[in-house]
Amino acid sequence: MPRKRSNPSRQTHRLAPRHLLNVDAEMDRELPEDLERDEDSETGTEEEEEEEIAARPKRKLKTSKISTDVSRRAANMQPDLYMAAKRGDTDFIKNLKAEDLEGPVLSQKTPQLNSVLHIAASLGHSQLVEEMLNNHDIYEHRLEGNSAGEFAVHVAARCGHLSTLKKLAPAYSGYLTIKNNEGNTPLHLALIKKYREVDLVLKTKYSEIAEFLVETNPEVSYEPNEEQKSPLYMAAEAGDAEMVKLMIEKAGGAVGRFWGTTIVKSIAHAAITGKNIDVLDSVMNEGPHRIKDRDSKGMTPLSYAAYIGYLEGVRYFLNKFADYMYESDRNGFFPIHTASSRGHIKIVQEFIQRCPDSVELLNHQDQNILHVAAMSGKAKVVNYMLKMPELEMLINEKDVDGNTSLHLASKGGHPKVVSILTWDKRVDSKLLNDEGKTALDVAGKYSGKVPSFRERLTWLALRYAGVSHAPSPSMDKDKEIITKNTQCSKPRQTPNMDNYKDRVNTLLVVATLVATVTFAAGFTVPGGNDDSDPHKGMAKFLRHHLFQAFIISNTIAMYSSVTVVVALIWAQLGDLNLVIASLKFAVPILGLALIMVSSAFMTGSYLMVRGLHWLASIVLIIGSFFLLILTLLFLPLCLPSSLPHPIFRYIVYYPFCLLVIVTRSNTNDGEEK
């Protein structure tokens, strides 16, 4: 029994591409009328239907969301046809008759608007693709896209079917530059898959597809997508030397047409990103003027190589284009400034060796390379520059605002850099900037109401080095400018009681817990008490030297914590000066209590396991190590803010460095190489 054919007017909706449904509110309001008109059009002629279908794509549509209160019909494909396309059943398609299906073959689309040709291309059914292309009607509709704007040639390239792509290529001759909704050509899609794949076999397959597309239509290598990346840019960015050479070799006259276009991202910058010297050499040999290209930050290829730390690329440019060492970017940074700010020591060395006078270059703020490195917190670069005698002239130079490298490091809150600079006797810590401030004054301007720990460490580094505040400005004519700037500067905020309240409460809780624990440990000593006369009630380990150390440590911890509790009770009276004094007194005493508690735990644990020698030794080793760590961490907090004798600065140096590392206050050094 023959199947009943559906209404041709309903089949029209299957033919409509999905993007034609993305209409604005006005079109949404008209849609129900269209649907009603379709339901009543059974008496219409086929010529009227074809005219209506041809007229619809000509409407000027806006890409807005479809209203959820308007129903619509999705496209669908007859099941037998769909399964035949999935199987690659050539005989079924060849013997297909229009009356066997619900409407013409060409009108059959899946919900994603994929035709039989799309399905065959996605699954690599080359024979089915060939058979369909031999059909004149199918051939005429080869440029029908799916909902993603992809044609069969896109699908074959994306799915990695080279044999199918070779069947499709003649039908798409001259159309291989056609783009999908994301602006990607088939070559874009093949390269995207190639560079994302990990499997070597799949990478090779997509590489063969890309080579075939380049040889078939070389100009497609320079077509940019919506990200303004051409296939050549993608290959250069990935460091694919063979593909870059092939594209440039096959492009021929297309190179001259596309090299100078502004819509294509700089190929030279992409080659630097790929860090492949062969790719870079191919690109620069084909277009030497690419050395003048600039990226979004105004960086030349040499500056960009210095920015990412590509030493081999920097050497390449210095060998061929050394003059561009003196070209600055949009921010006024020369390549040597860029390398300094990023912490790339080897590149800075290369610049100084090849262009010695580049150390005199200044950016827009009149900052030299030491200024930039200190401002960026690059401790290793700063340390390297201070060791170079030829850079001694840079140490105390001032920028446009009168700031030295020490000022800039202090302002940025880089404690490690400040410490390195202050240890160098050539650094003049008394210099004032144009606002009449020393580095200590600059460090005192915190980013928030409460200074961060990194800002505290920066301030401590300056105080340990003996850096003082700027002297009170006089009314002499020579210092009128300093006086004016000081009066106009924002006054330091008076400390607020609320800033100290949480600290006092936290320390009070910790001190109370320590006192409670040590009180209990004093009566439940390790090993218990002796029940025999004449030492009844006395500790069993009384004569053991580690037990004696346990008792001493526990006693010190007990009374230290009680002392802290009493001191912090005074802080509850509400007087700000008393609060500050109590905190300064309580913090080191509480540190001592914590260290003694740790010592008591170590000695007590040793007594309990002393019968097993290896375990007892491990307990002592671990305990001793952490006692040392605790001492180093608390020592900077216990010392005064300024050290009257230089010997104390040497004592506190290593604890200070440990605090910098532990608190990650030197994270900017992570990029240094």
N, C-alpha and C positions, 0 to 999 in steps of 0.2 A: 504494500500500500504506500503510495508516494506521500512524502511529508508535506504538511501544509506550510506554504511559504508565509512568512510574516509580512506585516504591512510595510511597504517600502518607505513610507514616511517615518516609521519608527527606526528603521535601519539608518536613517540619516544621522541620528544621534550617535551611532557607533562610529560614523565617519568623522565626526567633529573632534578635532584635537583638543586635548585637555586644557591647553593654555587658553583656548577660546572661551572656556567657562569662567576664567578669572576676570570677571567684569566688575564694574563699579555698581553703586546702589541703584542707579537708574536702570542698568541692564538687568539687575536682579528683579526689579519690579516688573519688567517686561517679560521675564522668563515664563511665568505662568500662562500668559497670553500665548506665547510661542508654543508651549506644550499643548494648550487647548486647541490651537490652530492645527497642530500636527495630528491630534486625535480626530479632527474633523476633515482631514484632507484625503480621505481614501478615494474620493472621486477625482482627485487632481491627476493631471497627466504627468508622464515621466519627464517631459521637457520642462514643465514648471518646477519639478523637484530639482532637476539639474541646475536650473537657473538660480534657485534659492540657495543651493549648496555652494555654487560658485560665488554668490554675492556675500555670503557670511564672512569669509576671511577678510573682506575689504572693510569691515567695520573698524572704526578706531576704538580700541579697547584699552582700558586702564587696568593695571595689575593691582587689584585690591582683593580683599578676602571675600569669599562667597558667603552670602547671607545664609545662616543656618536654618532659617525658617522657610527656605525655598527648596523644594525637592528637585532632583536631577537624575538623569539616567546615565549610568556608566556604560562605556563600550564593553562589548563581550564578543568572544569568538566561538563559533560552533564547535562543540567538543570533539567531533571526529576530525575536523580540520586541525584543531590545536594539537591533538595527540599525534596526528600524522606528521606535523611539523616538528614535534618533539623527537619522534623516532627517526626523522629524516627519510620518511617513506616517499621516495620519488614516484613510484608507480601510482600511489594514491593521488598525488597532486596532478600527475600527468593525465590520469583518466577521469579527473574530476569534471563534473558537469554542473553548470550553474543551478539546474533545477534540483540537484541533490542537496543543496545547502540553503540556508536562510539568507538569501541575497547573494550578490556577486562576490567572488573570491576577494577582490581587492578591497571590499568594504569591511572585511573581517578584521577586527582589532581587539587586542586584549584590554583589560582595564587600564594598563599603563601605555596604551596606544601602540603596542608592538604588533607589527604585521608578521605574516608568515616568513618573510625575508629576514626580519630581525631575529626571529626565533631560530631559524636555520643558521644564521651567522653566529649567534651566541653559543651554539652547540657544535659548531665546526662541521656542519653537514655540507661539504663542498659540492657534492653531486646535486643535492637539492637546490642549492644556490644557483648552480649553473643552469639547471633545468628551468628555474623561475626566470632567470635573466634572458633565456632564449625565448621566453614568452613575451610577445610585444607589449601586451597590456601591463604585465608586471614591470617590464623595463621602463615604461613611461612613468611608473609610480615609485621608482627607486629612491627618489629624494623626499619621501614622506618620513618625517621624523616622529619619534615617540614622545612621551611626556617630558623626557630629559633633553629633547632637542637632538637626539642622536639618530644617525642613519645607520644602515646596516654596516657600513665601512667602519664607523666608530665602534660598534659592538664587536666586530671581529677583531679589531686591534686591541680593545680592552680585554677581551676574553682570551687572547693569545692564540688565535687560529690563523697561521700564516697561509696555509693552502687555501682557506676560504677567502682570505684577504686578497690573494692573487687572482681569484676568480672575480672578485668584486671590483678590483682596481680599474680594469678597462671601462667598466660602466660608470665609474666615478672619475674618469680622466679629466683633469682640470678642476675637480671639486674636492681634492684632498685637503685643501685649505679651509674647507667649510667647518664651522665650529658648532659645538653644542651649547646648551644654556649657560655653561660656565666658561665659555670661550675657548674650550680645548679642542684642538684638532685631533684626528686619529694618532698623529705622531706624539702629541702631548700625552695622550692616554697610555700609549705603549711605554713611554719613558717613565711616567709616574709609576706604573706597575713594575718596571724593571728596577727602579731605585728603591722601591719599598720591599721587594722580594728578598728573602734570605736564601732560599733554595737556589743553588747554582744552576740547576737544569732550567728552572723557570726564568732566571735572569738571562740565560743564554737564549731562550725562546723569544723573550720580548726584545732582546738585542737584535735578533735576526729580523723581527718585524719592523723595528725602528730603522734598520739599515735598508730594508726594502722600500719603506715609505720615503726615505731621504733620496734614494736613487731614482724613485719614480717621479717625485716632485720635489726637487731640492729647495725651492723657494719656501716651502712650508717650515723649514728650519728657523725662519726669522719671523714667523707669525706670533705675536704676543697674545696671551690669554687675558682673562679679566684681572689677574694679578700682575699684568705687564711682564710676564715671563715667557720668553720664546723657548722653543725646544733647545736651541743652542745655549741659551742661558741656563736651562735646567741641566744640560750635559756638563757645562763648564762648572756649575755649582757643585755637581756630584763628583767632579774630578775624573770624568770619563774621557780620557785622552783620545781613544780611538774614535769615539763618536764625534767629538769636536773636530778632529782632523777630517773625518769623512764629510761632515756638514759643510765645513769651509771649502774643502776641495770640490765638492759637487755643486756648491751654490753658484760658482762662476760669476756672471754679471750681476747676480742678485745681491752680492755683498755690497757693491757700491750703492745699491738702492736702499738697503736696510741699515747699513752701519750708522748712518747719520741720523736716523729717525729718533725723535725724542720719546716716542711711546714705548720703545724697547728698553728694558732695564740694562744698565751697563754690563756688558759681557766681561769686561776686565775685572770688575768687582766680584762677579760670579766666579771667575777663574781663581781669584785669590781665596774666596771662601772654600773652594774645593781643595786648596793647598796641593795642587799638582803642577809642578814646574813645567811639564810638557804641555799641559793645557794652556797655561799662562803664556808660554812661548808661542804656541800656535795662534792664540788670539792676538797677541801684540804684534807678531810678524805680519798678520793679515791686515790689521788696522793700527799702525803705530800711533795714530792720533788719539787712541783710546786712553793714553796717559793723561789726557786733559779732562776725561770724564769725571764727573762728581756725583756722589750719591745724595741721598736726602739730607745728610748732615753737611754737605759741601766738601766731603773728603775726596781727595784724589786717590787713585789706586795705591800710590806709595803710602799715603796717610792711613788708608784702610788696612794695608798689610801690616803697618806698625801697630794699628789698633788691635788686631786679632792676634798679634804675636807671630806672624808668619816670617820667620827669619830668612828662609831661602828666597822668598818673594822679595823681601827688602833688598837683599843682595843683588837679585836680578835687576831690579829697578835702578839701583845705584850704579850698576855696571853700564846700563844703557841710557838712563834718564836722570843723571845725578843732579841736574839743575832743578828738578822738581822737589828736591830736598828743601828748597826755599819758597815753596808754595804753601800758603796757609789755607786752612779750611774756613768755613763760615764763622766759626767762633774765634778765629785768629790763632788757632793752634797749628803750629808747624809739625811735621812728622815726628821730630824728636820730642816735642811736647806731648804728643799723643802717646808715644811709647813710654815716656816717663809717668804719665798719669795712669797708665794701665799696668805699670810695674814690670815691664819687659826689659830686664837688665841687659841681656845679650844684644838686643836691638839698639838700645842706647849706646852700648859699647861700639857697635858697628857704625852708628852715625858719627860718633866722636872720632873714631879712627879714620873714616873715609872723608868726613867733612869737619875738621877740627874747629872751624870758626862757627859751626852751628850752635855751640854752647852759648853764644852771645845773642841768639834769637830770642825775641820777646813776643808774647801774645798781645792781645788787645788791652789787657790789664797791666802791661809792662812786667809780666811775670816770666822769670827764667825757668829752666827745667827743674831746678831745685825747689823753687816755689811750687810748681805744679805737683811734683812728687810728694812734697810735704803736705800740701793741701788735700791730696787724694789718699793720704795715709799709707804710702808705699815705703815701709820701713827699710826693706832691703835695698831699694834704689837709693834712698837717702843715705844709708850707710855706705854704699858703694861710692857715691859722689863725694862724700866727706873724705874718703881715702885717696881721692885723686888730687894731687897738688895743683894741676892745671885748672881745677874748678874752685880753688880757694876764693877767687874773686866773687863767686856767687853767694857765698855763705851769708853775708850780712846785707846783700842788696835789697832794696825796697821796691815794691810795686807801685802802681799809680796811687794807691791809698796809703802808702808809707809802711805797709806791712812787710816784715821779713818772713823768712821761711818758718821761724819759730812762732811768729804771730799766727800764720795761716794754719799750722799744725795744731796750735792751741785752740783756735777758733773752730776747727773741724772736729775737735775732740779725739785726737789720735795720740793716746798716751805713749805708745811704743816709739813713735817718731819724735815726740817731745823729749822722751828720755834720751834717745840717741843724740839729738841736737844739743841738749843741755850738758851731756858728758863731754862734748867737744869744747875745748877751751877757747877756740877761735870764735865761737858763737857769742855775740854780745847780747846778753839777756836784758840789758838795761835800755836798749833802744826803744824809742817811742814812735808810734805811728802818727798819722796826721790828726788823729783824735786825741793825741797826747796820752796814749795808753801803752803799757807794757804787755808782754804776752800773758802775764798773770791776770791783768785787768780784762783782757780779751777772754781768757778761759773762764772768768767769773760770770760772764753773760750766758747763763744757761738757756737751753732751748725751751724749757718748761719751768713751771713753778718750783718743781723739785728736780735737782740735777740727776741725770742718769749715772750709773756706776762708772761708765766710760768717761764721763765728764769729771767725775770725782777723781778717777785715776790720773787724768790729765792735770788736774789742779794739784794733786799730790806730787806728781813728777816735777812740776815747776817749783813747788815749795821745798821739796827735798834738795833741789839744785840751788836753792837760795835766791830764786827770782823774787823780786819785791814789787809792790805796787808803785805806780807812778807817783812822784812827789807832788805835794799840793802846789798847784800853779800859782805863781806870784802875779802881781799886777804890773810887772815890768812890760815895757813895750815889746821886748823880745819874745814875751810869752802870752801876748794878748790873744793870739789865735788859739793857743792851747786852752786858755781860760774860757774862751767863748765856746769852744767845742765841748769842754767839760760841763759847762753850765747847761748846754743844750742837750747833752746826752741823757738818756733815760736813767733815773736814779735806781740804785739797787733796791729790790723789794725787801721790806722788813720781814724776817721769818715769822711765820704764822704758827700758833699753838697747835692747830690741827695737823700740821706737817709732822709733829713729833708725837702726837697722841698714839698712833698705831705702833710706832717703834717702841715706846715705853711699855705698852700693853704686851707686845710680843716678847720683849726681853723679860718682863715680869713673869709670864707664863713659863718660859724656858727655865728661868732661875728657880721657880717654885718646883718644877718637875725634877730638876737636878737635886735640890734639897731633899725632896721626898725619897728619891731613889737612894741617895747616899745615906740617909738616916736609917732606912731599912737594911742596907748592906752592912752597917756598923754592928747590928745585932744578929745578923744571919751570916756570919763569916764563913769562908770556904772551909770545908772539913768538919764544921761543927765544934762543939765543946767537949772537953775531957770529963768523963763521969767518975774517974778514979781519984782517990786521995793520993798525995796531998794537993793535987792541981785541979780539983773538982771545980767545974764551971769555967775553967780557962780554955782558951783556944788550943786545939790540938797542934796547929802549925805555928805555935807562938815563937819557936826558936828558928824557924825557917826565914831566911833573909828576904825572899820574895813575899812572904806573908807580911813582914814588917813594911815592905814597900807598898803593899796593898792598903794597909791601915793608914800609912802616911798620906797616900794619894787620896783615899776616901775622905780622910779628915779635912785635907785642904779643900777638896771639892765641896764638902758640906758647908764649911764656914765661908768659903768664897761665894757660894750661891746665896747663902743667907745674907751676906753683906750686900750683894746686888739687890736682893729683895728690899732691904731697908733703904738703900740709896734710891731705888725707884719709887718707894713710898713717899720719899721727900719730893720726888718729881710730880706727884699728884696734887701738890699744893697749888699749882697753877701759875707760879712765877716762871716766866720764860727763861730768864737767866739761870734759874735753879734747875730747870729741865735740861738745858744744854749742859750744865756742869755735871748733873747726875748721869747723863748719857756718856759723857767723856770718861767719867769715873767707872761706870758700870760695865762698859763694853770690854775693856781689857781684863777686868776681874772675872767676868762671865767666861771669857775665853780661857782663862786659867782653870776655871772650874770644869769646863768641858774637857780640857786636856787631861786633868787629873782623874776625871771619871773614866776616860779611855784607858789611862794607865792602870787604874784599879781593876777594870774589867780584864785587861791583859794579864796582870799578875794573878788575879783570882782564877781565871781560866787555866793558866799554867799549873797552878797548884792542884786543880781538879783532875788534870790529865797527865800529871808528871810521870805516872807509871809507864806511859807509852811515849818513849823518847822522841820518835819522829813527829808525832802529833804535837807534843809540847814545844818542839823547836819551831814548827810552822806557826803556832799561836804567837810565839815571841817575835818571829820575823814579820808577820802581818801586822801585829800590834805596833812594833817599832816603826814600820814604814808609815803607817797612818798617823802615828804621833808626830812624826817629822812633818807630814803634810799639814796637819792641824796647826803646828807651830808656825810654819811658813805662811799659812793663810791668815793667822791672827796677828802676826808680828807687825804688819803695816798698820793695822787698826789700833794697835797698842802704842805705837810710836807717836810722838807729837807731830803736828802738821809741818813744822820746820825743824831741821836737824842742825844743831849748833856746831857740831864737829864733823868734818868730812868722813871720818871713820865710820860713822853711823850710816852714811849714805851707801857705803860699800856693803854694810851688813844687810840693809834693806833692799838692795838691788835685786837679788834673786827671788825673794818673796814677791817683789813688785812684778817681775817678769812672769812668775807663776800665776799671779792674779790676772795679768793681761791675757794669758793663754786660756786659763780656766773660764774666765768670764767672756771669752770670745770678743774681747775689746779690740782685737787686731784683725777683724774679718776681712778688711780691704786688702790684706796681704795675700789673700787666697788666689789672686790672679797673677801673682808675680811668677816669673819664669826665669 
